[in-house]
Amino acid sequence: GDSVTQMEGPVTLSEEAFLTINCTYTATGYPSLFWYVQYPGEGLQLLLKATKADDKGSNKGFEATYRKETTSFHLEKGSVQVSDSAVYFCALSGRSAGNMLTFGGGTRLMVKP
Amino acid sequence: GAGVSQSPRYKVAKRGQDVALRCDPISGHVSLFWYQQALGQGPEFLTYFQNEAQLDKSGLPSDRFFAERPEGSVSTLKIQRTQQEDSAVYLCASSFPLMAAAATDTQYFGPGTRLTVL
């Protein structure tokens, strides 16, 4: 079945550092890929998505490119801020009926001033 | 309302009690999903509705779990005879599919209900 593997955290960075959170997936067909973020005390929010190979999703300075050849969707940001501290989830949606999301285990990011 | 709402936000139950968790999706959203998120893990799919029809319940962990959406809007997830392993955050999400096979659609999540079974 479908699965998502993302790097374990916590990831601790200083403000303005470069961020990469790795995400790889296993799926049949051509899934859509998502990054969701969960800020402390809040619900899951969509950060960005890509729906076909080579698409790049971007939002709030974050970006991720759908790489079919490496089955990856790594999240990057050039300069993190303290306010980016949160848990980040990589997810995929297959083309089966219902299109439920399959999530990775989440990566906690802590940004220190 | 502007987003997906869930109630109660927190629920403490004694082992063996029945609980009911409510989800109000975004108005007009056809699809509704329930997920279970254990502490420190990613959400896991439980069940899916399209309008009032429950099209997939493959993720429900046992027959103690039951979900309904009788009028195609509000949904209730019921857990009978709760067990300690049921302790988790239960998330509801809704989406408005733009086409029949809409894996591209964004799911909008509610804040979740944190269930603690003692």
Boltz contact constraints between the chains, C-beta under 6 A:
constraints:
  - contact:
      token1: [A, 32]
      token2: [B, 103]
      max_distance: 6.0
  - contact:
      token1: [A, 32]
      token2: [B, 104]
      max_distance: 6.0
  - contact:
      token1: [A, 43]
      token2: [B, 109]
      max_distance: 6.0
  - contact:
      token1: [A, 43]
      token2: [B, 110]
      max_distance: 6.0
  - contact:
      token1: [A, 43]
      token2: [B, 111]
      max_distance: 6.0
  - contact:
      token1: [A, 44]
      token2: [B, 109]
      max_distance: 6.0
  - contact:
      token1: [A, 46]
      token2: [B, 106]
      max_distance: 6.0
  - contact:
      token1: [A, 51]
      token2: [B, 104]
      max_distance: 6.0
  - contact:
      token1: [A, 89]
      token2: [B, 42]
      max_distance: 6.0
  - contact:
      token1: [A, 93]
      token2: [B, 103]
      max_distance: 6.0
  - contact:
      token1: [A, 95]
      token2: [B, 101]
      max_distance: 6.0
  - contact:
      token1: [A, 95]
      token2: [B, 103]
      max_distance: 6.0
  - contact:
      token1: [A, 98]
      token2: [B, 48]
      max_distance: 6.0
  - contact:
      token1: [A, 98]
      token2: [B, 55]
      max_distance: 6.0
  - contact:
      token1: [A, 98]
      token2: [B, 56]
      max_distance: 6.0
  - contact:
      token1: [A, 99]
      token2: [B, 103]
      max_distance: 6.0
  - contact:
      token1: [A, 100]
      token2: [B, 33]
      max_distance: 6.0
  - contact:
      token1: [A, 100]
      token2: [B, 45]
      max_distance: 6.0
  - contact:
      token1: [A, 100]
      token2: [B, 48]
      max_distance: 6.0
  - contact:
      token1: [A, 103]
      token2: [B, 42]
      max_distance: 6.0
  - contact:
      token1: [A, 103]
      token2: [B, 43]
      max_distance: 6.0
  - contact:
      token1: [A, 104]
      token2: [B, 42]
      max_distance: 6.0
  - contact:
      token1: [A, 105]
      token2: [B, 41]
      max_distance: 6.0
  - contact:
      token1: [A, 105]
      token2: [B, 42]
      max_distance: 6.0
  - contact:
      token1: [A, 106]
      token2: [B, 42]
      max_distance: 6.0
